């Protein structure tokens, strides 16, 4: 008996689907990894304190107190 079946996974349609999935996966991976900070780019506590002082979130007295605590 001969069975007529097609084993090319839908032809070009399957290949287009795989290509779309690869492109979407690459895009998602790029967006995820581009938004996470790199390990070498982490700010030290003193840098964060200086940034907060520069933004005006803390006053000079609080800055000096916290700086002394950090420098120990």
mmCIF file of the N, C-alpha and C atoms, coordinates in Angstrom:
data_MODEL
# 
_entry.id   MODEL 
# 
loop_
_atom_site.group_PDB 
_atom_site.id 
_atom_site.type_symbol 
_atom_site.label_atom_id 
_atom_site.label_alt_id 
_atom_site.label_comp_id 
_atom_site.label_asym_id 
_atom_site.label_entity_id 
_atom_site.label_seq_id 
_atom_site.pdbx_PDB_ins_code 
_atom_site.Cartn_x 
_atom_site.Cartn_y 
_atom_site.Cartn_z 
_atom_site.occupancy 
_atom_site.B_iso_or_equiv 
_atom_site.pdbx_formal_charge 
_atom_site.auth_seq_id 
_atom_site.auth_comp_id 
_atom_site.auth_asym_id 
_atom_site.auth_atom_id 
_atom_site.pdbx_PDB_model_num 
ATOM 1   N N  . UNK A 1 1  ? 0.836  -1.178 0.000  1.00 0.00 ? 1  UNK A N  1 
ATOM 2   C CA . UNK A 1 1  ? 0.000  0.000  0.000  1.00 0.00 ? 1  UNK A CA 1 
ATOM 3   C C  . UNK A 1 1  ? 0.876  1.235  0.000  1.00 0.00 ? 1  UNK A C  1 
ATOM 4   N N  . UNK A 1 2  ? 0.413  2.231  -0.679 1.00 0.00 ? 2  UNK A N  1 
ATOM 5   C CA . UNK A 1 2  ? 1.112  3.508  -0.739 1.00 0.00 ? 2  UNK A CA 1 
ATOM 6   C C  . UNK A 1 2  ? 0.326  4.528  0.079  1.00 0.00 ? 2  UNK A C  1 
ATOM 7   N N  . UNK A 1 3  ? 1.039  5.197  0.939  1.00 0.00 ? 3  UNK A N  1 
ATOM 8   C CA . UNK A 1 3  ? 0.420  6.265  1.718  1.00 0.00 ? 3  UNK A CA 1 
ATOM 9   C C  . UNK A 1 3  ? 0.941  7.582  1.186  1.00 0.00 ? 3  UNK A C  1 
ATOM 10  N N  . UNK A 1 4  ? 0.042  8.458  0.895  1.00 0.00 ? 4  UNK A N  1 
ATOM 11  C CA . UNK A 1 4  ? 0.428  9.765  0.364  1.00 0.00 ? 4  UNK A CA 1 
ATOM 12  C C  . UNK A 1 4  ? 0.512  10.744 1.532  1.00 0.00 ? 4  UNK A C  1 
ATOM 13  N N  . UNK A 1 5  ? 1.708  11.074 1.905  1.00 0.00 ? 5  UNK A N  1 
ATOM 14  C CA . UNK A 1 5  ? 1.893  12.052 2.973  1.00 0.00 ? 5  UNK A CA 1 
ATOM 15  C C  . UNK A 1 5  ? 2.993  13.022 2.562  1.00 0.00 ? 5  UNK A C  1 
ATOM 16  N N  . UNK A 1 6  ? 2.941  14.141 3.180  1.00 0.00 ? 6  UNK A N  1 
ATOM 17  C CA . UNK A 1 6  ? 3.884  15.210 2.853  1.00 0.00 ? 6  UNK A CA 1 
ATOM 18  C C  . UNK A 1 6  ? 4.753  15.443 4.083  1.00 0.00 ? 6  UNK A C  1 
ATOM 19  N N  . UNK A 1 7  ? 6.049  15.259 3.953  1.00 0.00 ? 7  UNK A N  1 
ATOM 20  C CA . UNK A 1 7  ? 6.926  15.382 5.111  1.00 0.00 ? 7  UNK A CA 1 
ATOM 21  C C  . UNK A 1 7  ? 7.798  16.634 5.073  1.00 0.00 ? 7  UNK A C  1 
ATOM 22  N N  . UNK A 1 8  ? 7.356  17.652 4.378  1.00 0.00 ? 8  UNK A N  1 
ATOM 23  C CA . UNK A 1 8  ? 8.184  18.864 4.324  1.00 0.00 ? 8  UNK A CA 1 
ATOM 24  C C  . UNK A 1 8  ? 7.655  19.962 5.254  1.00 0.00 ? 8  UNK A C  1 
ATOM 25  N N  . UNK A 1 9  ? 6.872  19.614 6.239  1.00 0.00 ? 9  UNK A N  1 
ATOM 26  C CA . UNK A 1 9  ? 6.409  20.521 7.297  1.00 0.00 ? 9  UNK A CA 1 
ATOM 27  C C  . UNK A 1 9  ? 5.721  21.781 6.768  1.00 0.00 ? 9  UNK A C  1 
ATOM 28  N N  . UNK A 1 10 ? 4.912  21.644 5.778  1.00 0.00 ? 10 UNK A N  1 
ATOM 29  C CA . UNK A 1 10 ? 4.154  22.780 5.288  1.00 0.00 ? 10 UNK A CA 1 
ATOM 30  C C  . UNK A 1 10 ? 4.912  23.642 4.289  1.00 0.00 ? 10 UNK A C  1 
ATOM 31  N N  . UNK A 1 11 ? 6.038  23.204 3.851  1.00 0.00 ? 11 UNK A N  1 
ATOM 32  C CA . UNK A 1 11 ? 6.789  23.931 2.835  1.00 0.00 ? 11 UNK A CA 1 
ATOM 33  C C  . UNK A 1 11 ? 7.301  25.263 3.325  1.00 0.00 ? 11 UNK A C  1 
ATOM 34  N N  . UNK A 1 12 ? 7.128  26.266 2.508  1.00 0.00 ? 12 UNK A N  1 
ATOM 35  C CA . UNK A 1 12 ? 7.634  27.601 2.808  1.00 0.00 ? 12 UNK A CA 1 
ATOM 36  C C  . UNK A 1 12 ? 6.944  28.258 3.985  1.00 0.00 ? 12 UNK A C  1 
ATOM 37  N N  . UNK A 1 13 ? 5.711  27.899 4.235  1.00 0.00 ? 13 UNK A N  1 
ATOM 38  C CA . UNK A 1 13 ? 4.976  28.493 5.355  1.00 0.00 ? 13 UNK A CA 1 
ATOM 39  C C  . UNK A 1 13 ? 5.648  28.173 6.687  1.00 0.00 ? 13 UNK A C  1 
ATOM 40  N N  . UNK A 1 14 ? 6.091  26.940 6.854  1.00 0.00 ? 14 UNK A N  1 
ATOM 41  C CA . UNK A 1 14 ? 6.779  26.548 8.086  1.00 0.00 ? 14 UNK A CA 1 
ATOM 42  C C  . UNK A 1 14 ? 8.101  27.303 8.225  1.00 0.00 ? 14 UNK A C  1 
ATOM 43  N N  . UNK A 1 15 ? 8.819  27.474 7.146  1.00 0.00 ? 15 UNK A N  1 
ATOM 44  C CA . UNK A 1 15 ? 10.091 28.198 7.195  1.00 0.00 ? 15 UNK A CA 1 
ATOM 45  C C  . UNK A 1 15 ? 9.870  29.669 7.553  1.00 0.00 ? 15 UNK A C  1 
ATOM 46  N N  . UNK A 1 16 ? 8.824  30.265 7.032  1.00 0.00 ? 16 UNK A N  1 
ATOM 47  C CA . UNK A 1 16 ? 8.508  31.657 7.365  1.00 0.00 ? 16 UNK A CA 1 
ATOM 48  C C  . UNK A 1 16 ? 8.141  31.772 8.841  1.00 0.00 ? 16 UNK A C  1 
ATOM 49  N N  . UNK A 1 17 ? 7.388  30.814 9.355  1.00 0.00 ? 17 UNK A N  1 
ATOM 50  C CA . UNK A 1 17 ? 7.020  30.814 10.770 1.00 0.00 ? 17 UNK A CA 1 
ATOM 51  C C  . UNK A 1 17 ? 8.263  30.709 11.657 1.00 0.00 ? 17 UNK A C  1 
ATOM 52  N N  . UNK A 1 18 ? 9.178  29.830 11.316 1.00 0.00 ? 18 UNK A N  1 
ATOM 53  C CA . UNK A 1 18 ? 10.423 29.684 12.076 1.00 0.00 ? 18 UNK A CA 1 
ATOM 54  C C  . UNK A 1 18 ? 11.227 30.977 12.018 1.00 0.00 ? 18 UNK A C  1 
ATOM 55  N N  . UNK A 1 19 ? 11.314 31.594 10.854 1.00 0.00 ? 19 UNK A N  1 
ATOM 56  C CA . UNK A 1 19 ? 12.055 32.849 10.700 1.00 0.00 ? 19 UNK A CA 1 
ATOM 57  C C  . UNK A 1 19 ? 11.440 33.954 11.557 1.00 0.00 ? 19 UNK A C  1 
ATOM 58  N N  . UNK A 1 20 ? 10.122 34.049 11.563 1.00 0.00 ? 20 UNK A N  1 
ATOM 59  C CA . UNK A 1 20 ? 9.444  35.061 12.382 1.00 0.00 ? 20 UNK A CA 1 
ATOM 60  C C  . UNK A 1 20 ? 9.719  34.812 13.867 1.00 0.00 ? 20 UNK A C  1 
ATOM 61  N N  . UNK A 1 21 ? 9.652  33.561 14.300 1.00 0.00 ? 21 UNK A N  1 
ATOM 62  C CA . UNK A 1 21 ? 9.933  33.239 15.700 1.00 0.00 ? 21 UNK A CA 1 
ATOM 63  C C  . UNK A 1 21 ? 11.372 33.585 16.079 1.00 0.00 ? 21 UNK A C  1 
ATOM 64  N N  . UNK A 1 22 ? 12.317 33.337 15.192 1.00 0.00 ? 22 UNK A N  1 
ATOM 65  C CA . UNK A 1 22 ? 13.713 33.685 15.467 1.00 0.00 ? 22 UNK A CA 1 
ATOM 66  C C  . UNK A 1 22 ? 13.906 35.193 15.573 1.00 0.00 ? 22 UNK A C  1 
ATOM 67  N N  . UNK A 1 23 ? 13.276 35.943 14.690 1.00 0.00 ? 23 UNK A N  1 
ATOM 68  C CA . UNK A 1 23 ? 13.398 37.401 14.721 1.00 0.00 ? 23 UNK A CA 1 
ATOM 69  C C  . UNK A 1 23 ? 12.771 37.962 15.996 1.00 0.00 ? 23 UNK A C  1 
ATOM 70  N N  . UNK A 1 24 ? 11.592 37.484 16.346 1.00 0.00 ? 24 UNK A N  1 
ATOM 71  C CA . UNK A 1 24 ? 10.929 37.951 17.567 1.00 0.00 ? 24 UNK A CA 1 
ATOM 72  C C  . UNK A 1 24 ? 11.760 37.578 18.796 1.00 0.00 ? 24 UNK A C  1 
ATOM 73  N N  . UNK A 1 25 ? 12.293 36.371 18.829 1.00 0.00 ? 25 UNK A N  1 
ATOM 74  C CA . UNK A 1 25 ? 13.133 35.945 19.944 1.00 0.00 ? 25 UNK A CA 1 
ATOM 75  C C  . UNK A 1 25 ? 14.384 36.795 20.068 1.00 0.00 ? 25 UNK A C  1 
ATOM 76  N N  . UNK A 1 26 ? 15.019 37.119 18.946 1.00 0.00 ? 26 UNK A N  1 
ATOM 77  C CA . UNK A 1 26 ? 16.212 37.967 18.979 1.00 0.00 ? 26 UNK A CA 1 
ATOM 78  C C  . UNK A 1 26 ? 15.860 39.367 19.466 1.00 0.00 ? 26 UNK A C  1 
ATOM 79  N N  . UNK A 1 27 ? 14.723 39.890 19.039 1.00 0.00 ? 27 UNK A N  1 
ATOM 80  C CA . UNK A 1 27 ? 14.298 41.220 19.462 1.00 0.00 ? 27 UNK A CA 1 
ATOM 81  C C  . UNK A 1 27 ? 14.028 41.257 20.966 1.00 0.00 ? 27 UNK A C  1 
ATOM 82  N N  . UNK A 1 28 ? 13.335 40.250 21.468 1.00 0.00 ? 28 UNK A N  1 
ATOM 83  C CA . UNK A 1 28 ? 13.030 40.187 22.902 1.00 0.00 ? 28 UNK A CA 1 
ATOM 84  C C  . UNK A 1 28 ? 14.321 40.066 23.712 1.00 0.00 ? 28 UNK A C  1 
ATOM 85  N N  . UNK A 1 29 ? 15.242 39.235 23.266 1.00 0.00 ? 29 UNK A N  1 
ATOM 86  C CA . UNK A 1 29 ? 16.514 39.080 23.973 1.00 0.00 ? 29 UNK A CA 1 
ATOM 87  C C  . UNK A 1 29 ? 17.297 40.388 23.965 1.00 0.00 ? 29 UNK A C  1 
ATOM 88  N N  . UNK A 1 30 ? 17.306 41.091 22.843 1.00 0.00 ? 30 UNK A N  1 
ATOM 89  C CA . UNK A 1 30 ? 18.015 42.370 22.754 1.00 0.00 ? 30 UNK A CA 1 
ATOM 90  C C  . UNK A 1 30 ? 17.415 43.389 23.723 1.00 0.00 ? 30 UNK A C  1 
ATOM 91  N N  . UNK A 1 31 ? 16.093 43.480 23.746 1.00 0.00 ? 31 UNK A N  1 
ATOM 92  C CA . UNK A 1 31 ? 15.434 44.442 24.641 1.00 0.00 ? 31 UNK A CA 1 
ATOM 93  C C  . UNK A 1 31 ? 15.695 44.098 26.107 1.00 0.00 ? 31 UNK A C  1 
ATOM 94  N N  . UNK A 1 32 ? 15.683 42.828 26.437 1.00 0.00 ? 32 UNK A N  1 
ATOM 95  C CA . UNK A 1 32 ? 15.899 42.409 27.821 1.00 0.00 ? 32 UNK A CA 1 
ATOM 96  C C  . UNK A 1 32 ? 17.323 42.724 28.263 1.00 0.00 ? 32 UNK A C  1 
ATOM 97  N N  . UNK A 1 33 ? 18.298 42.362 27.453 1.00 0.00 ? 33 UNK A N  1 
ATOM 98  C CA . UNK A 1 33 ? 19.688 42.543 27.858 1.00 0.00 ? 33 UNK A CA 1 
ATOM 99  C C  . UNK A 1 33 ? 20.165 43.977 27.709 1.00 0.00 ? 33 UNK A C  1 
ATOM 100 N N  . UNK A 1 34 ? 19.525 44.783 26.884 1.00 0.00 ? 34 UNK A N  1 
ATOM 101 C CA . UNK A 1 34 ? 19.957 46.176 26.748 1.00 0.00 ? 34 UNK A CA 1 
ATOM 102 C C  . UNK A 1 34 ? 19.426 47.042 27.886 1.00 0.00 ? 34 UNK A C  1 
ATOM 103 N N  . UNK A 1 35 ? 18.396 46.594 28.595 1.00 0.00 ? 35 UNK A N  1 
ATOM 104 C CA . UNK A 1 35 ? 17.827 47.374 29.693 1.00 0.00 ? 35 UNK A CA 1 
ATOM 105 C C  . UNK A 1 35 ? 18.387 47.001 31.056 1.00 0.00 ? 35 UNK A C  1 
ATOM 106 N N  . UNK A 1 36 ? 19.164 45.938 31.134 1.00 0.00 ? 36 UNK A N  1 
ATOM 107 C CA . UNK A 1 36 ? 19.745 45.556 32.416 1.00 0.00 ? 36 UNK A CA 1 
ATOM 108 C C  . UNK A 1 36 ? 21.112 46.197 32.568 1.00 0.00 ? 36 UNK A C  1 
ATOM 109 N N  . UNK A 1 37 ? 21.426 46.698 33.746 1.00 0.00 ? 37 UNK A N  1 
ATOM 110 C CA . UNK A 1 37 ? 22.740 47.320 33.938 1.00 0.00 ? 37 UNK A CA 1 
ATOM 111 C C  . UNK A 1 37 ? 23.846 46.281 33.884 1.00 0.00 ? 37 UNK A C  1 
ATOM 112 N N  . UNK A 1 38 ? 24.966 46.665 33.322 1.00 0.00 ? 38 UNK A N  1 
ATOM 113 C CA . UNK A 1 38 ? 26.128 45.785 33.260 1.00 0.00 ? 38 UNK A CA 1 
ATOM 114 C C  . UNK A 1 38 ? 26.785 45.743 34.634 1.00 0.00 ? 38 UNK A C  1 
ATOM 115 N N  . UNK A 1 39 ? 27.482 44.682 34.937 1.00 0.00 ? 39 UNK A N  1 
ATOM 116 C CA . UNK A 1 39 ? 28.092 44.543 36.259 1.00 0.00 ? 39 UNK A CA 1 
ATOM 117 C C  . UNK A 1 39 ? 29.156 45.599 36.494 1.00 0.00 ? 39 UNK A C  1 
ATOM 118 N N  . UNK A 1 40 ? 29.849 46.029 35.474 1.00 0.00 ? 40 UNK A N  1 
ATOM 119 C CA . UNK A 1 40 ? 30.881 47.041 35.635 1.00 0.00 ? 40 UNK A CA 1 
ATOM 120 C C  . UNK A 1 40 ? 30.329 48.445 35.776 1.00 0.00 ? 40 UNK A C  1 
ATOM 121 N N  . UNK A 1 41 ? 29.042 48.622 35.523 1.00 0.00 ? 41 UNK A N  1 
ATOM 122 C CA . UNK A 1 41 ? 28.439 49.948 35.537 1.00 0.00 ? 41 UNK A CA 1 
ATOM 123 C C  . UNK A 1 41 ? 27.713 50.260 36.847 1.00 0.00 ? 41 UNK A C  1 
ATOM 124 N N  . UNK A 1 42 ? 27.784 49.393 37.815 1.00 0.00 ? 42 UNK A N  1 
ATOM 125 C CA . UNK A 1 42 ? 27.081 49.643 39.070 1.00 0.00 ? 42 UNK A CA 1 
ATOM 126 C C  . UNK A 1 42 ? 27.763 50.777 39.818 1.00 0.00 ? 42 UNK A C  1 
ATOM 127 N N  . UNK A 1 43 ? 26.966 51.637 40.382 1.00 0.00 ? 43 UNK A N  1 
ATOM 128 C CA . UNK A 1 43 ? 27.484 52.781 41.125 1.00 0.00 ? 43 UNK A CA 1 
ATOM 129 C C  . UNK A 1 43 ? 27.813 52.366 42.552 1.00 0.00 ? 43 UNK A C  1 
ATOM 130 N N  . UNK A 1 44 ? 28.859 52.977 43.085 1.00 0.00 ? 44 UNK A N  1 
ATOM 131 C CA . UNK A 1 44 ? 29.205 52.725 44.481 1.00 0.00 ? 44 UNK A CA 1 
ATOM 132 C C  . UNK A 1 44 ? 28.232 53.500 45.368 1.00 0.00 ? 44 UNK A C  1 
ATOM 133 N N  . UNK A 1 45 ? 28.124 53.137 46.629 1.00 0.00 ? 45 UNK A N  1 
ATOM 134 C CA . UNK A 1 45 ? 27.237 53.876 47.535 1.00 0.00 ? 45 UNK A CA 1 
ATOM 135 C C  . UNK A 1 45 ? 27.594 55.363 47.618 1.00 0.00 ? 45 UNK A C  1 
ATOM 136 N N  . UNK A 1 46 ? 28.886 55.671 47.579 1.00 0.00 ? 46 UNK A N  1 
ATOM 137 C CA . UNK A 1 46 ? 29.293 57.072 47.634 1.00 0.00 ? 46 UNK A CA 1 
ATOM 138 C C  . UNK A 1 46 ? 28.867 57.818 46.369 1.00 0.00 ? 46 UNK A C  1 
ATOM 139 N N  . UNK A 1 47 ? 28.962 57.162 45.214 1.00 0.00 ? 47 UNK A N  1 
ATOM 140 C CA . UNK A 1 47 ? 28.500 57.782 43.969 1.00 0.00 ? 47 UNK A CA 1 
ATOM 141 C C  . UNK A 1 47 ? 26.997 58.052 44.015 1.00 0.00 ? 47 UNK A C  1 
ATOM 142 N N  . UNK A 1 48 ? 26.248 57.112 44.554 1.00 0.00 ? 48 UNK A N  1 
ATOM 143 C CA . UNK A 1 48 ? 24.800 57.296 44.676 1.00 0.00 ? 48 UNK A CA 1 
ATOM 144 C C  . UNK A 1 48 ? 24.493 58.455 45.616 1.00 0.00 ? 48 UNK A C  1 
ATOM 145 N N  . UNK A 1 49 ? 25.241 58.536 46.716 1.00 0.00 ? 49 UNK A N  1 
ATOM 146 C CA . UNK A 1 49 ? 25.052 59.633 47.668 1.00 0.00 ? 49 UNK A CA 1 
ATOM 147 C C  . UNK A 1 49 ? 25.346 60.979 47.006 1.00 0.00 ? 49 UNK A C  1 
ATOM 148 N N  . UNK A 1 50 ? 26.432 61.054 46.250 1.00 0.00 ? 50 UNK A N  1 
ATOM 149 C CA . UNK A 1 50 ? 26.782 62.293 45.544 1.00 0.00 ? 50 UNK A CA 1 
ATOM 150 C C  . UNK A 1 50 ? 25.703 62.674 44.535 1.00 0.00 ? 50 UNK A C  1 
ATOM 151 N N  . UNK A 1 51 ? 25.167 61.685 43.867 1.00 0.00 ? 51 UNK A N  1 
ATOM 152 C CA . UNK A 1 51 ? 24.106 61.941 42.891 1.00 0.00 ? 51 UNK A CA 1 
ATOM 153 C C  . UNK A 1 51 ? 22.846 62.472 43.574 1.00 0.00 ? 51 UNK A C  1 
ATOM 154 N N  . UNK A 1 52 ? 22.488 61.889 44.700 1.00 0.00 ? 52 UNK A N  1 
ATOM 155 C CA . UNK A 1 52 ? 21.315 62.361 45.448 1.00 0.00 ? 52 UNK A CA 1 
ATOM 156 C C  . UNK A 1 52 ? 21.513 63.793 45.927 1.00 0.00 ? 52 UNK A C  1 
ATOM 157 N N  . UNK A 1 53 ? 22.721 64.120 46.363 1.00 0.00 ? 53 UNK A N  1 
ATOM 158 C CA . UNK A 1 53 ? 23.024 65.485 46.810 1.00 0.00 ? 53 UNK A CA 1 
ATOM 159 C C  . UNK A 1 53 ? 22.952 66.456 45.627 1.00 0.00 ? 53 UNK A C  1 
ATOM 160 N N  . UNK A 1 54 ? 23.484 66.035 44.496 1.00 0.00 ? 54 UNK A N  1 
ATOM 161 C CA . UNK A 1 54 ? 23.457 66.888 43.306 1.00 0.00 ? 54 UNK A CA 1 
ATOM 162 C C  . UNK A 1 54 ? 22.026 67.137 42.826 1.00 0.00 ? 54 UNK A C  1 
ATOM 163 N N  . UNK A 1 55 ? 21.154 66.169 42.989 1.00 0.00 ? 55 UNK A N  1 
ATOM 164 C CA . UNK A 1 55 ? 19.755 66.326 42.584 1.00 0.00 ? 55 UNK A CA 1 
ATOM 165 C C  . UNK A 1 55 ? 18.952 67.142 43.583 1.00 0.00 ? 55 UNK A C  1 
ATOM 166 N N  . UNK A 1 56 ? 19.523 67.374 44.766 1.00 0.00 ? 56 UNK A N  1 
ATOM 167 C CA . UNK A 1 56 ? 18.809 68.129 45.781 1.00 0.00 ? 56 UNK A CA 1 
ATOM 168 C C  . UNK A 1 56 ? 17.899 67.282 46.642 1.00 0.00 ? 56 UNK A C  1 
ATOM 169 N N  . UNK A 1 57 ? 18.048 65.972 46.579 1.00 0.00 ? 57 UNK A N  1 
ATOM 170 C CA . UNK A 1 57 ? 17.209 65.086 47.384 1.00 0.00 ? 57 UNK A CA 1 
ATOM 171 C C  . UNK A 1 57 ? 17.593 65.135 48.860 1.00 0.00 ? 57 UNK A C  1 
ATOM 172 N N  . UNK A 1 58 ? 18.857 65.444 49.144 1.00 0.00 ? 58 UNK A N  1 
ATOM 173 C CA . UNK A 1 58 ? 19.322 65.554 50.528 1.00 0.00 ? 58 UNK A CA 1 
ATOM 174 C C  . UNK A 1 58 ? 20.077 66.866 50.683 1.00 0.00 ? 58 UNK A C  1 
ATOM 175 N N  . UNK A 1 59 ? 20.106 67.393 51.903 1.00 0.00 ? 59 UNK A N  1 
ATOM 176 C CA . UNK A 1 59 ? 20.826 68.653 52.134 1.00 0.00 ? 59 UNK A CA 1 
ATOM 177 C C  . UNK A 1 59 ? 22.289 68.360 52.491 1.00 0.00 ? 59 UNK A C  1 
ATOM 178 N N  . UNK A 1 60 ? 23.053 69.449 52.677 1.00 0.00 ? 60 UNK A N  1 
ATOM 179 C CA . UNK A 1 60 ? 24.490 69.311 52.900 1.00 0.00 ? 60 UNK A CA 1 
ATOM 180 C C  . UNK A 1 60 ? 24.802 68.559 54.193 1.00 0.00 ? 60 UNK A C  1 
ATOM 181 N N  . UNK A 1 61 ? 24.051 68.840 55.255 1.00 0.00 ? 61 UNK A N  1 
ATOM 182 C CA . UNK A 1 61 ? 24.308 68.170 56.536 1.00 0.00 ? 61 UNK A CA 1 
ATOM 183 C C  . UNK A 1 61 ? 24.086 66.666 56.417 1.00 0.00 ? 61 UNK A C  1 
ATOM 184 N N  . UNK A 1 62 ? 22.979 66.294 55.801 1.00 0.00 ? 62 UNK A N  1 
ATOM 185 C CA . UNK A 1 62 ? 22.693 64.869 55.631 1.00 0.00 ? 62 UNK A CA 1 
ATOM 186 C C  . UNK A 1 62 ? 23.748 64.206 54.741 1.00 0.00 ? 62 UNK A C  1 
ATOM 187 N N  . UNK A 1 63 ? 24.179 64.928 53.701 1.00 0.00 ? 63 UNK A N  1 
ATOM 188 C CA . UNK A 1 63 ? 25.224 64.407 52.822 1.00 0.00 ? 63 UNK A CA 1 
ATOM 189 C C  . UNK A 1 63 ? 26.509 64.144 53.603 1.00 0.00 ? 63 UNK A C  1 
ATOM 190 N N  . UNK A 1 64 ? 26.924 65.124 54.390 1.00 0.00 ? 64 UNK A N  1 
ATOM 191 C CA . UNK A 1 64 ? 28.166 64.982 55.162 1.00 0.00 ? 64 UNK A CA 1 
ATOM 192 C C  . UNK A 1 64 ? 28.063 63.844 56.179 1.00 0.00 ? 64 UNK A C  1 
ATOM 193 N N  . UNK A 1 65 ? 26.923 63.740 56.854 1.00 0.00 ? 65 UNK A N  1 
ATOM 194 C CA . UNK A 1 65 ? 26.734 62.665 57.833 1.00 0.00 ? 65 UNK A CA 1 
ATOM 195 C C  . UNK A 1 65 ? 26.823 61.288 57.171 1.00 0.00 ? 65 UNK A C  1 
ATOM 196 N N  . UNK A 1 66 ? 26.128 61.139 56.065 1.00 0.00 ? 66 UNK A N  1 
ATOM 197 C CA . UNK A 1 66 ? 26.122 59.845 55.379 1.00 0.00 ? 66 UNK A CA 1 
ATOM 198 C C  . UNK A 1 66 ? 27.485 59.544 54.761 1.00 0.00 ? 66 UNK A C  1 
ATOM 199 N N  . UNK A 1 67 ? 28.172 60.562 54.263 1.00 0.00 ? 67 UNK A N  1 
ATOM 200 C CA . UNK A 1 67 ? 29.505 60.364 53.695 1.00 0.00 ? 67 UNK A CA 1 
ATOM 201 C C  . UNK A 1 67 ? 30.472 59.871 54.768 1.00 0.00 ? 67 UNK A C  1 
ATOM 202 N N  . UNK A 1 68 ? 30.385 60.475 55.956 1.00 0.00 ? 68 UNK A N  1 
ATOM 203 C CA . UNK A 1 68 ? 31.246 60.038 57.062 1.00 0.00 ? 68 UNK A CA 1 
ATOM 204 C C  . UNK A 1 68 ? 30.951 58.592 57.446 1.00 0.00 ? 68 UNK A C  1 
ATOM 205 N N  . UNK A 1 69 ? 29.672 58.228 57.443 1.00 0.00 ? 69 UNK A N  1 
ATOM 206 C CA . UNK A 1 69 ? 29.303 56.842 57.746 1.00 0.00 ? 69 UNK A CA 1 
ATOM 207 C C  . UNK A 1 69 ? 29.886 55.880 56.708 1.00 0.00 ? 69 UNK A C  1 
ATOM 208 N N  . UNK A 1 70 ? 29.809 56.266 55.440 1.00 0.00 ? 70 UNK A N  1 
ATOM 209 C CA . UNK A 1 70 ? 30.301 55.392 54.377 1.00 0.00 ? 70 UNK A CA 1 
ATOM 210 C C  . UNK A 1 70 ? 31.820 55.264 54.387 1.00 0.00 ? 70 UNK A C  1 
ATOM 211 N N  . UNK A 1 71 ? 32.488 56.373 54.674 1.00 0.00 ? 71 UNK A N  1 
ATOM 212 C CA . UNK A 1 71 ? 33.949 56.346 54.666 1.00 0.00 ? 71 UNK A CA 1 
ATOM 213 C C  . UNK A 1 71 ? 34.495 55.737 55.948 1.00 0.00 ? 71 UNK A C  1 
ATOM 214 N N  . UNK A 1 72 ? 33.648 55.638 56.943 1.00 0.00 ? 72 UNK A N  1 
ATOM 215 C CA . UNK A 1 72 ? 33.890 54.944 58.170 1.00 0.00 ? 72 UNK A CA 1 
ATOM 216 C C  . UNK A 1 72 ? 35.043 55.285 58.972 1.00 0.00 ? 72 UNK A C  1 
# 
